[in-house]
């Protein structure tokens, strides 16, 4: 039985003590081809293991911590394999398993004597998360608390499954949060993830992806996994896949150092130096091994590492270790051979022709030594267990020296509650505390791998993270010393006036769409229509009032109508003055003085309306437009209609009798004319009552497809329909007058004005027939205001000019230049005049031999005489 115990202890370290702590360390690497253990791990194995022994020594020497109580240890090798660690950890629970020896007897018949196993009250370890998970499932069944110094998998934060597990290192969820904060601070929103297959890598990436989804703003382009046993060319394929999403330059890595090194090698082989922006977890940290001979491809890598410090006391302790004074460490001889490259006699583990170890070698003198990064946490884990036991001792054994009976069987639940309640300054001076899930607070240092002066490469501290990020951008350096931060985004920011149209399922990727037409950028995802009276500004980021225009006097559209109008007004005024001055001459009397003045007034108003149509609209101008727009034409055509109707009635009456028709006197003619005009005025006044005049700004008239050209038109509230109604009565008079002119076309021109009036009306009809398609055909034109106003005013001026030119200019010409023709001839009776008029052939011949206006004068004078 003693032989079996000796064999068992050859694979473990056993220190006697009043209270025994278990320890799990990866002293050896994973073995190949079915062999459980491989090569010795000097730093991760021996350094950490010695840190536990060092901490126990320090606690046992401390008179204030567990006084008169000695801590012992039972330390096992996990060989970096979870299944092997599970087998080893059964050693910790042997004392808690009752053995039935009733049927077992020795050869001499005596009952067997079993070696009493150590009763483990708590376990320090393990290192790998997968090992800790496996072991935690066993230890919780026996209520043995466990404190890890290196396991960071977020899964271990589940207090319902791993309720007896605690750790002095922060979980990867904090690490993932810190890495996400770095990515966000860099402005990278499109990244890939790369994980080593296994609990650490996969859970770390899962935590990063989960947190990035919850926070938003960062999208995962690809999430790749490195197999446990990668095939040849596997890493080249990984780089090729990462290159499929070219914009995702940032790569979040939760991978072991071997995989990191091989990924960098593959990137270098594929000439991708400087393309990828590596963000490494604490498995990369500030290690040299992954970046040896890969300096250029690793340049700029940002890595994080739990904040730690080098423990000077441990350095002094470890440098003093030798084969003579460290026999308690059963693996130290193997370490000695590995560290100094020598062989310890024929029983040494190393093979080959190596020099023989003298035993006088010295660590740090004959070999390099640098304290492994997790030493601090191993020491803190041991001290956390010791502080918990000390507190339990104070509660259960007050004033008792050594262990009291109450602590002979330590209750794991009570010890766990004491562990969760500890709060002390650890070996590096930082607080050691646990939350309700047994996790330590997250405190990380942030490094960047930089090449200094193109020769020396080193990790430089650029910031830290403790619940929030503190990053010094000035200390950062990228490829070839470039201080500007490279980009890793799916889509670049849209320009002002463009909205983001996101790709379905990938909120960080979008297409930029310009806010077209009258739309402006309301927010980064939406274009909205500007209010009707506004248009987008130049870059479509907001709206601004649409400029308001009107027809200006200096516009070419106004100059031509005004010029024609002024000429017409001058000519009309000259005609009126001439008629007034020669009021009693035969030609003026023969023209019908009263109606001529009415007609000339209408012509004058037709010219004058141009100025009202071009004037700046206001309530007064709009009122005058309504009144005078149709009034000038109404005056003109009411007078002409009365004239043509009079002539028609006279000659129609002459065919029946020699008596004069009724209402042919000048007074009657004026009454008829003003009666016709009164209908126009009545319509206007009704229009005023129903819809009082006011101005408006028409934003639809010049609402061009290009908002830059959009204008609001200041105008009177006169619709096209209202305009037609206003002119409609005058047009009706014009058409009626034209009908009478046609009826009297057979009357010889020497007897009346029927033919000049006829020509006037025919020409006027042609003008207004041309006006209608021009006016309404341009209703959709951007130049509508100008075209319609100009067309209307010129049509009015042309109508007035036709009337003035055909009816009055010949008379003015005779009056001024041929006064000898402006003489009175002998009068004849109305009967004689009518008789002569009916003899058209003779009258034509006679009229050709008589001076112009003679017969007309006789006719008018005869009519005036008979109507008195």
C-alpha positions in Angstrom: 0.0 0.0 0.0 2.9 2.4 0.7 4.3 1.7 -2.8 1.0 2.8 -4.4 1.0 6.0 -2.3 4.6 6.7 -3.4 3.7 6.2 -7.0 0.7 8.5 -6.7 2.7 11.3 -5.0 5.3 11.1 -7.8 2.8 13.0 -10.0 1.8 15.5 -7.4 3.2 17.9 -4.8 2.1 17.3 -1.2 2.8 19.7 1.6 1.7 18.8 5.1 -0.5 21.2 7.0 -3.5 21.8 9.2 -5.6 22.9 6.3 -4.9 21.5 2.8 -5.5 23.4 -0.4 -5.6 21.8 -3.8 -3.8 23.2 -6.8 -4.2 22.6 -10.5 -1.5 23.7 -12.9 -0.6 23.0 -16.5 2.9 21.7 -15.7 3.0 19.9 -19.0 1.4 20.5 -22.3 -1.1 18.3 -24.0 0.4 15.0 -25.1 0.2 13.5 -28.6 -1.1 10.2 -29.9 -2.9 9.1 -26.8 -0.1 10.2 -24.4 -1.8 12.4 -21.7 1.1 14.7 -21.1 3.7 16.4 -23.4 6.5 18.8 -22.9 7.1 20.7 -19.7 5.8 24.3 -19.5 8.4 26.4 -17.8 6.4 29.6 -17.4 2.8 28.6 -17.4 3.5 25.5 -15.4 6.5 25.8 -13.1 6.3 29.6 -12.5 2.6 29.5 -11.5 3.1 26.4 -9.4 6.0 27.9 -7.5 3.9 31.0 -7.0 1.4 28.9 -5.0 4.2 27.4 -3.0 5.7 30.9 -2.4 2.3 32.3 -1.3 1.8 29.4 1.1 5.2 30.0 2.6 4.4 33.7 3.0 1.1 33.0 4.7 2.6 30.4 7.0 5.2 33.0 8.1 2.6 35.7 8.6 1.7 35.9 12.3 -1.4 37.9 11.6 -2.9 35.6 9.0 -4.1 32.2 10.2 -1.9 32.3 13.3 -0.9 28.9 14.6 -2.5 27.3 11.6 -0.4 25.8 8.8 -1.5 25.7 5.2 -0.6 22.6 3.3 -1.1 21.8 -0.4 -1.8 19.0 -2.8 -0.8 20.2 -6.3 -1.6 18.2 -9.4 -0.6 18.5 -13.1 -3.6 19.0 -15.5 -1.4 18.4 -18.6 -3.5 21.1 -20.3 -6.2 18.5 -21.0 -9.7 18.7 -19.4 -10.3 14.9 -19.3 -7.0 14.2 -17.6 -7.6 17.0 -15.2 -10.9 15.5 -14.3 -9.2 12.2 -13.4 -6.6 14.0 -11.3 -9.2 16.1 -9.5 -10.8 13.0 -8.1 -7.8 13.0 -5.6 -9.4 16.1 -4.0 -12.6 14.3 -3.2 -11.3 11.0 -2.0 -11.5 12.0 1.7 -15.2 12.7 1.2 -16.0 9.4 -0.3 -16.7 6.6 2.3 -15.1 3.3 1.5 -16.7 0.0 2.4 -13.9 -2.3 3.6 -16.0 -4.9 5.3 -15.3 -7.6 2.8 -11.6 -6.8 2.4 -9.0 -8.7 4.5 -5.2 -8.9 4.4 -3.4 -12.2 3.8 -3.1 -12.8 7.5 -6.7 -12.1 8.1 -6.3 -8.7 9.6 -8.5 -5.8 8.3 -6.6 -3.6 5.8 -5.1 -0.3 6.8 -5.8 2.5 4.2 -3.7 5.5 3.8 -5.8 8.4 5.0 -6.3 10.8 2.0 -5.8 14.5 2.4 -9.0 16.4 3.0 -9.0 19.3 0.5 -11.0 22.4 1.7 -10.5 24.5 -1.4 -8.8 24.3 -4.8 -6.6 26.9 -6.5 -7.0 26.6 -10.3 -7.3 25.7 -13.0 -5.7 27.6 -15.8 -7.6 26.8 -18.9 -11.3 27.5 -18.9 -12.2 24.1 -20.3 -10.3 22.4 -17.5 -11.9 24.6 -14.8 -15.4 23.9 -16.2 -14.7 20.1 -16.1 -13.3 20.2 -12.6 -16.0 22.6 -11.3 -18.7 20.1 -12.1 -17.0 17.6 -9.7 -16.1 20.0 -6.9 -19.5 21.5 -6.7 -21.0 18.1 -5.9 -18.7 17.9 -2.8 -19.1 21.6 -2.0 -15.4 22.4 -2.4 -14.8 26.0 -3.3 -12.5 26.7 -6.3 -10.6 29.9 -7.1 -9.1 30.2 -10.6 -6.1 32.4 -11.5 -6.4 32.3 -15.3 -9.8 30.9 -16.4 -11.7 33.7 -18.1 -14.6 32.0 -20.0 -17.9 33.9 -19.6 -19.7 30.6 -19.1 -18.1 30.3 -15.7 -20.0 33.4 -14.5 -23.2 31.3 -14.4 -23.7 31.0 -10.7 -26.5 28.4 -11.1 -24.1 25.9 -12.7 -20.8 26.9 -11.2 -21.8 28.2 -7.8 -18.6 27.1 -6.1 -16.4 28.7 -8.7 -14.6 32.0 -8.2 -11.7 33.7 -10.0 -9.3 36.6 -9.4 -9.1 37.4 -13.1 -12.0 39.2 -14.9 -14.2 37.1 -17.2 -13.9 37.4 -21.0 -17.2 39.3 -21.0 -15.3 42.2 -19.5 -12.5 41.6 -21.9 -15.0 41.5 -24.8 -16.5 44.7 -23.5 -13.0 46.3 -23.4 -12.2 45.1 -26.9 -15.6 46.4 -28.2 -14.9 49.8 -26.5 -11.5 49.9 -28.3 -13.1 49.0 -31.7 -15.8 51.7 -31.1 -13.2 54.3 -30.1 -11.3 53.6 -33.2 -14.4 54.2 -35.3 -14.4 50.6 -36.6 -17.9 49.3 -37.2 -17.3 46.3 -39.4 -15.0 43.6 -38.0 -14.3 39.9 -38.3 -13.8 37.5 -35.4 -11.3 34.6 -35.2 -11.4 32.1 -32.4 -9.4 28.9 -31.5 -11.7 26.0 -31.2 -12.4 25.4 -27.5 -14.1 27.0 -24.6 -11.8 30.0 -24.3 -11.9 31.1 -27.9 -15.5 30.3 -28.7 -16.9 31.8 -25.5 -14.8 34.9 -25.9 -16.0 35.5 -29.4 -19.6 34.7 -28.4 -19.4 37.3 -25.7 -18.0 39.9 -28.1 -20.7 39.2 -30.6 -23.4 39.3 -28.0 -22.2 42.6 -26.5 -21.8 44.2 -29.9 -25.4 43.2 -30.8 -26.7 44.6 -27.6 -24.8 47.9 -27.9 -25.3 48.2 -31.7 -22.9 50.2 -33.9 -20.5 47.3 -34.6 -21.3 44.5 -37.1 -19.6 41.2 -37.6 -18.5 40.6 -41.1 -17.3 37.0 -40.5 -16.9 34.7 -37.5 -14.2 32.1 -38.2 -12.9 29.2 -36.1 -9.5 27.6 -36.0 -9.8 23.8 -35.6 -8.0 22.0 -32.8 -6.1 20.0 -35.3 -5.8 22.3 -38.3 -5.0 20.7 -41.7 -2.2 21.8 -43.9 -3.2 25.1 -45.6 -5.9 25.8 -43.1 -4.5 29.1 -42.1 -4.1 30.3 -45.7 -7.8 29.5 -46.2 -8.6 31.5 -43.1 -6.8 34.6 -44.5 -8.5 34.1 -47.8 -11.9 34.1 -46.2 -11.0 37.2 -44.2 -10.1 38.9 -47.4 -13.6 38.2 -48.8 -14.8 41.1 -46.8 -12.1 43.6 -47.7 -13.6 46.5 -45.8 -13.5 44.5 -42.5 -9.9 45.1 -41.8 -10.2 44.7 -38.0 -9.9 41.2 -36.8 -10.9 40.3 -33.2 -8.8 37.4 -32.0 -9.5 35.0 -29.1 -6.9 32.4 -30.0 -4.0 30.6 -28.3 -0.5 31.9 -29.0 0.3 29.0 -31.4 -2.7 29.8 -33.5 -1.9 33.5 -33.4 1.6 32.9 -34.7 0.4 30.7 -37.5 -2.3 33.2 -38.6 0.4 36.0 -38.8 2.6 33.7 -40.8 -0.2 33.0 -43.3 -1.0 36.7 -43.6 2.7 37.3 -44.3 2.8 34.5 -46.9 -0.1 36.1 -48.7 1.5 39.6 -48.8 -1.2 41.1 -46.5 1.3 43.0 -44.4 -0.4 46.2 -43.2 -3.9 45.2 -44.3 -5.3 43.6 -41.2 -5.9 45.5 -37.9 -5.4 42.9 -35.2 -7.2 43.2 -31.9 -5.9 40.5 -29.6 -7.3 39.1 -26.3 -5.2 38.4 -23.2 -4.0 35.2 -24.8 -1.9 37.4 -27.0 -1.3 40.2 -24.5 2.3 41.3 -24.5 3.8 37.9 -25.5 6.9 37.8 -27.7 6.4 34.2 -29.0 3.5 34.9 -31.4 5.3 37.8 -33.1 8.8 36.5 -33.4 9.8 37.0 -37.1 6.4 38.4 -37.8 7.0 41.9 -36.6 5.9 43.8 -39.8 2.6 41.9 -40.2 1.9 42.2 -36.5 2.7 46.0 -36.4 -0.2 48.1 -35.1 -1.8 45.1 -33.3 -3.8 46.3 -30.3 -3.9 43.7 -27.4 -5.2 43.7 -23.9 -4.0 42.0 -20.7 -5.4 42.0 -17.2 -3.6 44.6 -15.3 -0.8 43.0 -13.4 2.5 43.7 -11.8 5.7 41.9 -11.3 6.0 40.6 -7.8 9.5 41.4 -6.6 9.4 39.0 -3.7 8.6 36.1 -6.0 11.5 37.0 -8.3 13.9 36.8 -5.4 12.3 33.6 -4.2 12.4 31.9 -7.6 15.9 33.0 -8.4 17.0 31.3 -5.2 15.5 27.9 -6.0 17.9 25.1 -6.6 17.9 21.3 -6.8 19.0 21.2 -3.2 16.4 23.5 -1.6 13.4 22.7 -3.7 12.9 19.0 -3.4 9.2 19.5 -2.6 8.6 20.3 -6.3 8.6 16.9 -7.9 8.9 18.5 -11.4 11.7 20.9 -10.5 14.4 18.5 -11.7 12.7 18.3 -15.1 12.5 22.1 -15.1 16.2 22.3 -14.3 17.2 20.2 -17.2 14.9 22.2 -19.6 15.9 25.6 -18.3 19.7 25.0 -18.4 19.8 22.6 -21.4 21.6 19.9 -19.4 21.0 16.3 -18.2 20.8 15.1 -14.6 22.6 11.7 -14.8 21.2 8.6 -16.3 17.8 9.2 -14.7 17.3 12.5 -16.4 14.3 13.0 -18.6 16.0 14.7 -21.5 17.6 12.7 -24.3 20.5 13.4 -26.5 24.2 14.2 -26.0 23.7 17.0 -23.5 26.1 18.3 -20.9 25.6 17.1 -17.4 23.9 19.3 -14.9 26.2 20.3 -12.0 23.4 21.5 -9.7 25.3 24.7 -9.2 23.5 26.5 -12.0 21.6 29.6 -11.0 18.3 30.9 -12.4 18.7 34.3 -13.9 22.4 34.0 -14.1 22.9 31.0 -16.3 19.5 31.3 -17.9 17.1 34.1 -18.8 14.2 34.7 -16.4 11.1 36.8 -16.7 8.2 36.4 -14.4 5.2 34.8 -16.0 2.2 37.1 -16.3 -0.3 35.2 -14.1 2.0 34.8 -11.1 0.3 37.8 -9.4 -3.1 36.2 -9.8 -1.9 32.8 -8.4 -0.7 34.6 -5.3 -3.9 36.6 -5.0 -6.0 33.4 -5.3 -4.0 31.7 -2.5 -4.3 34.8 -0.3 -8.0 35.0 -1.1 -8.5 31.4 0.2 -6.3 32.2 3.2 -8.3 35.4 4.0 -11.5 33.5 3.8 -10.2 30.8 6.2 -9.0 33.5 8.5 -12.4 35.1 8.6 -14.1 31.7 9.2 -11.6 31.0 12.0 -12.5 34.3 13.7 -16.2 33.6 13.4 -16.1 30.0 14.5 -13.1 29.9 16.8 -12.9 33.3 18.5 -9.8 33.4 20.8 -8.9 29.8 20.0 -5.3 29.0 19.2 -5.1 26.8 16.1 -8.0 24.9 14.7 -11.0 24.5 16.9 -13.3 21.4 16.6 -15.8 23.5 14.6 -13.2 23.8 11.8 -12.2 20.1 11.8 -14.7 19.6 9.1 -14.9 22.9 7.1 -18.3 23.5 5.6 -17.8 24.4 1.9 -20.8 26.6 1.8 -19.6 28.7 4.7 -16.2 28.9 3.2 -17.7 30.0 -0.1 -19.7 32.8 1.6 -16.4 34.0 3.2 -14.6 33.9 -0.1 -17.3 36.1 -1.8 -17.0 38.6 1.1 -13.2 39.1 1.0 -11.9 42.5 0.2 -8.2 43.1 0.6 -5.3 44.6 -1.4 -3.5 41.9 -3.4 0.1 41.3 -4.1 0.2 44.2 -6.7 -1.7 46.6 -4.4 -5.0 46.3 -6.3 -8.2 45.3 -4.5 -9.2 41.7 -4.5 -13.0 41.4 -4.5 -15.6 39.1 -6.0 -19.1 39.9 -7.2 -22.2 37.7 -6.7 -21.0 35.4 -9.5 -17.5 35.1 -8.1 -16.0 37.3 -10.8 -13.2 39.8 -10.2 -13.6 43.3 -11.5 -12.2 44.0 -15.0 -9.0 45.9 -15.1 -6.9 45.7 -18.3 -3.9 47.3 -19.7 -4.0 48.0 -23.4 -0.9 47.5 -25.5 0.0 48.2 -29.1 2.8 46.4 -30.9 4.9 49.1 -32.5 8.1 49.1 -34.6 10.4 51.9 -33.4 12.7 53.5 -35.9 12.1 50.7 -38.3 14.2 48.3 -36.3 13.1 47.8 -32.7 9.7 46.2 -32.1 8.0 46.4 -28.7 4.7 46.4 -26.9 3.8 49.9 -25.8 1.1 50.7 -23.2 -1.4 53.0 -24.8 -4.2 53.0 -22.2 -6.2 51.0 -19.8 -9.8 49.8 -19.1 -11.6 49.7 -15.8 -15.4 49.7 -16.5 -14.6 52.3 -19.2 -11.9 53.0 -21.7 -9.0 55.3 -21.3 -6.9 55.5 -24.5 -4.1 57.8 -25.4 -4.4 58.3 -29.2 -1.1 60.2 -29.3 0.9 57.1 -28.3 -0.6 55.0 -31.0 1.2 54.2 -34.2 0.2 52.3 -37.3 1.9 50.8 -40.3 5.1 52.6 -41.2 4.7 55.1 -38.3 1.5 56.6 -39.7 -0.4 58.2 -36.7 -3.7 58.4 -38.5 -6.2 55.8 -37.5 -7.0 53.3 -40.4 -10.6 52.5 -41.2 -12.5 49.3 -40.9 -16.0 50.2 -41.9 -18.5 48.5 -44.2 -19.7 51.8 -45.7 -18.3 55.2 -45.5 -20.4 58.1 -44.1 -22.9 59.6 -46.5 -22.3 63.1 -47.7 -24.6 65.9 -46.5 -28.0 65.6 -48.1 -27.8 61.8 -48.5 -29.7 59.3 -46.5 -28.5 55.8 -45.5 -30.4 52.9 -47.0 -29.2 50.0 -44.8 -28.6 46.6 -46.1 -31.1 44.1 -44.6 -29.6 42.3 -41.6 -26.4 44.4 -41.6 -27.1 47.7 -39.9 -23.5 48.9 -40.4 -23.7 48.5 -44.2 -25.7 51.0 -46.2 -26.0 52.6 -49.6 -26.1 56.4 -49.8 -29.1 57.9 -51.6 -29.3 61.5 -52.5 -32.4 63.4 -51.2 -33.7 64.4 -54.6 -36.1 67.1 -55.7 -37.8 69.0 -52.8 -36.7 66.5 -50.2 -34.2 67.2 -47.5 -32.2 65.0 -45.1 -34.3 64.9 -42.0 -32.0 62.4 -40.3 -29.4 59.9 -41.4 -32.0 57.4 -42.6 -34.8 59.6 -43.8 -35.5 62.2 -46.5 -38.6 64.3 -46.0 -40.4 66.8 -48.2 -39.9 70.4 -47.5 -43.0 72.5 -46.7 -44.7 73.7 -49.8 -43.4 77.3 -49.5 -39.8 76.1 -49.0 -37.1 74.4 -51.0 -34.0 72.4 -49.9 -30.8 74.3 -49.3 -27.8 73.7 -51.5 -26.7 70.5 -49.8 -30.2 69.3 -49.0 -29.6 69.3 -45.2 -32.5 71.6 -44.5 -35.1 73.9 -46.1 -35.1 77.5 -46.9 -37.9 79.9 -48.1 -38.5 79.9 -51.8 -37.6 83.3 -53.3 -40.6 85.4 -54.3 -40.7 87.1 -57.6 -43.0 89.4 -59.7 -42.9 90.9 -63.1 -40.3 93.7 -62.9 -40.5 96.9 -65.0 -37.0 96.3 -66.4 -37.8 92.8 -67.6 -37.9 92.2 -71.4 -41.4 90.7 -70.8 -42.5 94.1 -69.5 -40.6 96.5 -71.7 -42.3 95.5 -74.9 -45.9 95.8 -73.6 -45.1 99.0 -71.8 -43.5 100.5 -75.0 -46.6 99.5 -77.1 -48.9 100.8 -74.4 -47.1 104.2 -74.2 -47.2 104.6 -78.0 -50.9 103.7 -77.9 -51.7 106.1 -75.1 -49.8 108.9 -76.9 -51.7 108.2 -80.1 -55.1 107.9 -78.3 -54.5 111.1 -76.4 -53.6 112.9 -79.7 -56.8 111.6 -81.3 -58.9 112.7 -78.4 -57.3 116.1 -78.3 -57.8 116.4 -82.1 -61.5 115.4 -81.8 -62.0 117.8 -79.0 -60.4 120.7 -80.8 -62.3 120.0 -84.0 -65.4 118.9 -82.2 -67.9 120.8 -84.5 -66.3 119.9 -87.8 -68.2 117.7 -90.2 -66.0 114.7 -89.9 -66.1 114.7 -86.1 -69.9 115.2 -86.2 -70.2 112.5 -88.8 -68.3 110.0 -86.6 -70.8 110.3 -83.9 -69.0 112.5 -81.3 -70.5 111.0 -78.2 -69.8 107.3 -79.0 -66.4 108.3 -80.4 -65.4 109.7 -77.1 -66.7 106.6 -75.3 -64.8 104.4 -77.8 -61.6 106.4 -77.5 -61.9 106.2 -73.7 -62.1 102.4 -74.0 -59.1 102.3 -76.2 -57.2 104.5 -73.7 -58.2 102.1 -70.9 -57.0 99.1 -73.0 -53.6 100.7 -73.2 -53.5 101.8 -69.6 -54.3 98.3 -68.2 -50.8 97.3 -69.1 -49.4 99.4 -66.3 -51.8 97.8 -63.7 -50.9 94.3 -65.0 -47.1 94.9 -64.5 -47.4 96.9 -61.2 -46.4 95.2 -57.9 -49.5 93.4 -56.7 -51.2 94.7 -53.6 -54.9 94.9 -52.6 -55.4 98.2 -54.4 -53.7 97.1 -57.6 -55.7 93.9 -57.5 -58.9 95.8 -57.1 -58.1 98.1 -60.1 -57.1 95.1 -62.2 -60.5 93.5 -61.6 -62.3 96.7 -62.5 -60.3 97.8 -65.5 -59.2 94.5 -67.0 -62.5 94.1 -68.9 -63.7 97.6 -68.7 -61.6 99.1 -71.5 -62.8 96.4 -73.9 -66.3 96.8 -72.7 -66.3 100.5 -73.4 -64.9 99.9 -76.9 -67.1 97.1 -78.0 -70.2 98.5 -76.3 -69.8 101.7 -78.3 -69.0 99.8 -81.5 -71.9 97.4 -81.0 -74.2 100.4 -80.5 -72.9 102.0 -83.8 -73.2 98.8 -85.9 -76.6 98.1 -84.4 -77.8 101.7 -85.3 -76.5 101.4 -88.9 -78.1 98.0 -89.3 -81.5 99.2 -87.9 -81.4 102.3 -90.1 -80.9 100.4 -93.3 -83.2 97.6 -92.4 -85.9 100.2 -91.6 -85.2 102.0 -94.9 -86.1 98.9 -96.8 -89.6 98.9 -95.2 -90.4 102.6 -94.7 -89.0 106.0 -94.9 -89.5 106.7 -91.2 -86.5 106.7 -88.9 -86.1 103.8 -86.4 -86.3 104.4 -82.7 -83.4 105.1 -80.3 -81.0 106.4 -82.9 -80.3 109.8 -81.3 -76.9 110.5 -79.7 -78.5 110.5 -76.2 -80.2 107.1 -76.9 -77.0 105.7 -78.2 -75.2 106.8 -75.0 -77.9 105.3 -72.8 -77.6 102.0 -74.7 -73.8 102.0 -74.5 -73.7 102.7 -70.8 -76.4 100.2 -70.2 -74.2 97.6 -71.8 -71.2 98.8 -69.8 -73.2 98.6 -66.5 -73.5 94.8 -66.9 -69.7 94.6 -66.8 -69.5 96.8 -63.7 -72.3 94.9 -62.0 -70.4 91.6 -62.6 -67.3 93.1 -61.1 -69.1 94.3 -58.0 -70.6 90.9 -57.5 -67.1 89.5 -57.8 -65.9 91.9 -55.2 -68.7 90.8 -52.8 -68.2 87.1 -53.3 -64.4 87.0 -53.3 -62.8 90.2 -52.0 -59.5 90.9 -53.8 -56.3 89.9 -52.2 -52.7 88.9 -53.1 -51.1 85.5 -52.8 -47.8 83.8 -53.5 -48.2 81.0 -56.0 -45.5 78.5 -55.3 -46.9 76.0 -57.8 -46.6 78.1 -60.9 -42.7 78.0 -61.0 -42.2 74.8 -59.0 -39.6 73.5 -61.4 -38.1 69.9 -61.2 -34.9 71.5 -60.1 -35.5 73.2 -56.7 -32.8 75.8 -57.4 -35.0 77.4 -60.1 -38.2 77.3 -58.0 -39.8 80.6 -57.4 -42.9 81.9 -55.6 -44.9 84.2 -57.8 -46.5 87.2 -56.1 -49.8 87.7 -57.9 -53.4 88.8 -57.5 -55.9 86.1 -56.6 -57.4 86.0 -60.1 -57.7 82.6 -61.5 -57.8 81.8 -65.2 -61.5 81.1 -64.9 -62.1 84.5 -63.3 -60.0 86.2 -66.0 -62.1 84.5 -68.7 -65.3 85.5 -66.9 -64.0 89.1 -66.7 -63.1 89.3 -70.3 -66.0 87.0 -71.4 -68.6 89.7 -71.5 -66.4 92.0 -73.6 -65.7 89.1 -75.9 -69.4 88.5 -76.2 -69.9 92.2 -77.2 -67.0 91.8 -79.6 -68.6 88.7 -81.3 -72.0 90.4 -81.4 -70.5 93.5 -83.0 -68.7 91.3 -85.5 -72.1 89.7 -86.4 -73.6 93.2 -87.1 -70.5 94.2 -89.0 -71.0 91.1 -91.2 -74.7 92.0 -91.7 -73.9 95.6 -92.7 -71.0 94.6 -95.0 -73.2 95.3 -98.1 -73.8 98.9 -97.3 -71.5 101.2 -99.4 -68.6 102.4 -97.4 -69.2 106.0 -98.5 -72.4 106.0 -96.5 -71.2 104.6 -93.1 -68.4 103.1 -91.1 -69.7 99.6 -91.5 -66.7 98.3 -93.5 -64.0 99.8 -91.3 -65.8 98.5 -88.2 -66.0 95.1 -89.9 -62.3 95.0 -90.7 -61.6 96.1 -87.1 -63.8 93.3 -85.7 -62.3 90.7 -88.0 -58.8 91.6 -87.0 -59.7 91.8 -83.4 -61.2 88.3 -83.5 -58.1 87.0 -85.1 -56.0 88.6 -82.3 -58.0 87.0 -79.6 -58.2 83.7 -81.3 -54.4 83.7 -81.3 -54.4 84.8 -77.7 -56.4 81.9 -76.3 -54.0 79.0 -77.3 -51.0 81.1 -76.3 -52.5 82.0 -72.9 -53.8 78.6 -72.0 -51.1 76.6 -73.8 -48.4 78.0 -71.5 -50.3 77.2 -68.3 -47.7 74.5 -67.4 -44.7 76.6 -68.4 -42.2 77.8 -65.9 -42.4 81.2 -67.6 -46.2 81.2 -67.3 -46.4 84.5 -65.4 -44.3 86.3 -68.0 -45.9 84.8 -71.1 -49.5 85.2 -70.0 -49.1 88.7 -68.7 -47.2 89.8 -71.8 -49.7 88.0 -74.1 -52.7 89.6 -72.4 -51.4 93.1 -72.4 -50.1 93.0 -76.0 -53.5 91.5 -77.1 -55.3 94.4 -75.4 -52.9 96.9 -77.0 -53.2 95.3 -80.4 -57.0 95.3 -80.2 -57.0 99.0 -79.2 -54.5 99.8 -81.9 -56.6 98.1 -84.6 -59.7 100.1 -83.4 -57.7 103.3 -83.2 -55.9 102.8 -86.5 -58.9 101.8 -88.6 -61.6 104.0 -87.1 -59.8 107.2 -86.1 -56.4 107.6 -87.6 -57.9 108.2 -91.1 -60.2 110.9 -89.7 -57.3 112.5 -87.8 -55.2 112.4 -90.9 -57.9 114.3 -92.9 -58.6 116.8 -90.1 -54.9 117.6 -89.8 -53.5 117.3 -93.3 -56.6 117.7 -95.5 -58.8 120.3 -93.9 -60.3 121.1 -97.3 -62.2 117.8 -97.2 -63.5 118.6 -93.8 -66.4 120.8 -95.1 -70.1 120.6 -94.7 -72.2 119.7 -97.8 -75.8 120.4 -98.5 -78.3 118.5 -96.5 -80.9 116.1 -97.8 -83.9 114.7 -96.2 -83.8 111.3 -94.4 -86.0 109.9 -97.1 -83.7 111.0 -99.9 -80.7 109.7 -98.1 -82.2 106.3 -97.5 -83.5 106.1 -101.1 -80.0 106.9 -102.3 -78.5 104.3 -100.0 -80.8 101.6 -101.4 -79.6 102.3 -104.9 -76.3 100.7 -104.2 -75.0 100.6 -107.7 -75.7 104.2 -108.3 -74.5 105.3 -104.9 -71.2 103.4 -105.5 -70.7 105.4 -108.8 -71.7 108.7 -107.2 -69.7 108.0 -104.1 -66.5 107.6 -106.1 -67.0 111.0 -107.7 -67.6 112.9 -104.4 -65.2 113.9 -101.7 -64.5 111.5 -98.9 -67.0 111.8 -96.1 -69.6 113.9 -97.9 -72.3 111.3 -98.1 -71.5 110.1 -94.6 -71.8 113.7 -93.4 -75.2 114.0 -95.1 -76.4 110.8 -93.7 -75.4 111.6 -90.1 -76.7 115.1 -90.3 -79.9 113.9 -91.8 -80.2 111.3 -89.0 -79.5 113.9 -86.4 -82.1 116.2 -87.9 -84.7 113.6 -88.1 -84.0 112.3 -84.6 -84.4 115.7 -83.0 
